[in-house]
Amino acid sequence: MKEVPGSLWTTDKPAAVTVHNENGSSPLLIVVDHAGNSTPHALGRLGVTESEYLSHIAWDIGGAEVSRVLAEALDATLA
């Protein structure tokens, strides 16, 4: 088994977690997993082909955009 370095996420990748509307007035917190398809370099493509990586197999296409619209409409925080 290949060892993985202590820190998987490097500064040349998008943030693993983003927060939108952090100071929203709603008591709701919207959490969306699989909103992107970025993975740490140390993990490579996890055996997924490039075309699959760009498809729904690797992420929920549109999830980030829909959740941002919902967070704005509800004035809720999105993470």
C-alpha positions in Angstrom: 0.0 0.0 0.0 1.3 3.4 -1.0 1.8 5.8 1.9 0.0 9.2 1.6 1.8 12.3 2.8 0.6 14.0 6.0 -1.0 16.9 4.2 -3.0 16.0 1.1 -4.3 19.4 0.1 -1.7 21.8 -1.4 -2.0 25.5 -2.1 -2.2 24.9 -5.9 -5.6 23.3 -5.6 -9.0 25.0 -4.9 -10.0 25.0 -1.3 -11.5 21.7 -0.1 -14.3 23.6 1.6 -15.7 27.0 0.7 -18.2 29.1 2.6 -20.8 31.3 0.8 -23.0 33.9 2.6 -21.1 33.3 5.9 -23.1 36.0 7.7 -26.6 35.0 6.4 -29.4 35.8 8.8 -31.1 32.4 8.5 -30.6 29.8 11.2 -30.2 27.2 8.3 -26.8 25.9 7.3 -26.7 24.3 3.8 -24.0 21.7 3.2 -23.3 20.3 -0.2 -20.9 17.4 -0.7 -19.6 16.5 -4.2 -20.0 20.1 -5.4 -16.7 19.9 -7.3 -14.3 17.3 -8.7 -11.0 18.5 -7.3 -8.8 15.9 -5.6 -5.4 16.2 -3.9 -2.4 15.6 -6.3 -1.2 12.8 -4.0 -4.3 10.7 -4.8 -4.1 11.2 -8.6 -7.4 10.5 -10.4 -8.2 7.5 -8.1 -8.4 5.2 -11.1 -11.1 7.4 -12.9 -10.6 8.3 -16.5 -10.5 11.9 -17.6 -13.9 11.8 -19.3 -15.4 10.1 -16.2 -13.7 12.7 -14.0 -15.6 15.4 -15.9 -18.9 13.6 -15.7 -21.4 12.9 -12.9 -19.3 10.0 -11.7 -16.8 12.4 -10.0 -19.2 15.2 -8.8 -22.7 16.5 -8.7 -22.7 18.8 -11.7 -24.7 21.9 -10.9 -24.8 21.2 -7.2 -22.7 24.2 -6.3 -24.7 26.6 -8.5 -28.1 25.4 -7.2 -27.0 25.6 -3.6 -25.7 29.2 -4.0 -29.0 30.3 -5.4 -30.8 28.5 -2.6 -28.5 30.1 0.0 -29.1 33.5 -1.4 -32.9 33.0 -1.5 -33.0 31.8 2.1 -30.2 34.2 3.3 -28.5 31.0 4.7 -24.9 30.1 5.0 -23.6 27.5 2.5 -20.6 25.3 3.3 
